[in-house]
């Protein structure tokens, strides 16, 4: 992983910043961006979809760009290709965002340096949904964190 963000920093970012602009949010329910946005919406975050090709996602009005968002944005969550990150970084700086968050697989050192120089915090190569679930106790699907799945060997083997 290319990100060196500490657990305490991730926890603080997710606890204090509640408005997330999701750049590249897909209207297709099976896409990772949709899962992440839906999860964060269900956990009390304000989600602003940024997708110029769709009018509405999950009942939320889509914005064609970050600059078109009327109110303040805390986190710019990027679900776009790595080569698009520098332009998104400039837009995040222009709107006064607090955090530039690049999803899993997205690493751009120059954009990170530019954002930090402009006063933004940067998280790279991490999923906002996964980090929230990991840090705030939401990993409970399919037995994780429910004590159903365990690394301990059972006292008896059923076979």
C-alpha positions in Angstrom: 0.0 0.0 0.0 1.3 3.4 -0.9 -0.5 5.3 1.9 1.2 6.0 5.2 -1.8 7.6 6.9 -2.0 6.6 10.5 -5.0 4.9 12.1 -5.5 7.9 14.4 -5.6 10.2 11.4 -8.1 8.1 9.5 -10.3 7.9 12.6 -10.2 11.6 13.0 -10.9 12.3 9.4 -13.9 10.0 9.3 -15.2 11.2 12.7 -15.0 15.0 12.0 -15.7 15.3 8.2 -19.3 14.4 7.3 -19.8 15.7 3.8 -18.3 13.6 1.0 -18.3 14.5 -2.7 -18.0 11.1 -4.5 -16.3 11.9 -7.9 -17.2 9.1 -10.4 -20.2 7.7 -8.4 -21.8 5.1 -10.6 -25.6 4.7 -10.9 -25.1 1.0 -11.2 -25.8 -0.8 -7.9 -23.1 -3.4 -8.4 -20.2 -0.9 -8.8 -17.8 -0.3 -5.8 -18.5 3.4 -5.8 -22.2 2.8 -5.3 -21.5 0.4 -2.4 -19.2 2.8 -0.7 -21.5 5.8 -1.1 -24.6 3.8 0.0 -22.7 2.6 3.1 -21.5 6.1 4.1 -25.0 7.5 3.4 -26.5 4.9 5.7 -24.0 5.8 8.4 -25.0 9.5 8.6 -22.7 11.1 6.0 -23.9 13.6 3.5 -23.1 12.2 0.0 -22.8 14.5 -3.0 -22.7 12.5 -6.3 -20.3 14.0 -8.9 -21.1 12.5 -12.3 -21.9 14.6 -15.4 -23.6 11.7 -17.2 -26.4 11.0 -14.7 -29.1 13.3 -13.2 -29.7 11.4 -10.0 -28.2 8.5 -8.0 -29.9 7.0 -4.9 -32.3 9.9 -5.0 -29.5 12.4 -4.8 -29.0 15.1 -7.4 -25.8 14.6 -9.3 -23.4 17.5 -9.8 -21.5 17.8 -13.1 -18.3 18.8 -11.4 -16.9 19.7 -8.0 -17.1 23.4 -8.8 -20.9 23.0 -9.3 -21.5 21.9 -5.7 -23.3 24.8 -3.9 -22.2 24.1 -0.3 -19.0 23.2 1.5 -17.3 19.8 0.9 -15.2 18.0 3.5 -13.9 15.0 1.7 -13.4 14.5 -2.1 -13.6 10.8 -2.6 -12.1 9.8 -6.0 -13.4 6.9 -8.0 -11.6 7.9 -11.2 -8.6 6.7 -13.1 -5.2 7.7 -11.8 -4.5 10.0 -14.8 -7.6 12.1 -13.8 -6.4 12.7 -10.2 -4.4 15.9 -10.9 -7.4 17.7 -12.3 -9.6 16.5 -9.5 -7.0 17.7 -7.0 -7.0 21.2 -8.5 -10.8 21.2 -8.3 -10.7 20.0 -4.6 -8.3 22.8 -3.8 -10.5 25.3 -5.6 -13.7 24.4 -3.7 -11.9 24.4 -0.3 -12.2 20.7 0.5 -10.4 19.5 3.6 -9.4 15.9 2.5 -8.5 14.4 -0.9 -9.3 10.6 -0.7 -8.1 8.3 -3.4 -9.7 4.9 -3.5 -8.1 1.5 -3.6 -5.6 1.2 -6.4 -5.2 5.0 -6.9 -1.8 6.4 -6.1 -0.6 9.7 -7.4 2.4 11.2 -5.5 2.5 14.5 -7.4 -1.2 15.1 -6.7 -0.6 14.2 -3.1 2.2 16.7 -2.8 0.1 19.4 -4.5 -2.9 18.8 -2.2 -0.7 18.8 0.9 1.0 22.0 -0.2 -2.5 23.6 -0.5 -3.5 22.5 3.0 -5.5 19.4 2.3 -5.1 16.1 4.0 -4.5 13.2 1.6 -5.5 9.5 1.8 -4.3 7.2 -1.0 -5.1 3.6 -2.0 -7.7 3.1 0.7 -11.5 2.6 0.6 -13.6 5.0 2.7 -16.2 2.3 3.3 -13.6 -0.3 4.4 -11.8 2.1 6.6 -15.0 3.3 8.3 -16.2 -0.2 8.9 -12.8 -1.3 10.2 -12.4 1.7 12.5 -16.0 2.1 13.7 -17.1 -1.5 14.0 -19.0 -2.0 10.8 -17.2 -5.1 9.7 -19.8 -7.7 10.6 -21.0 -9.1 7.2 -20.3 -12.8 6.6 -19.1 -13.4 10.1 -16.4 -10.8 10.5 -16.4 -9.3 13.9 -19.3 -11.4 15.0 -17.3 -14.2 16.7 -18.8 -16.7 14.2 -15.6 -16.8 12.2 -12.5 -17.4 14.4 -8.9 -18.2 13.9 -9.1 -20.6 16.9 -9.1 -24.3 16.2 -12.4 -26.0 17.3 -12.1 -28.4 20.2 -13.7 -31.1 18.0 -13.8 -31.6 14.3 -17.2 -32.4 12.8 -15.6 -34.7 10.1 
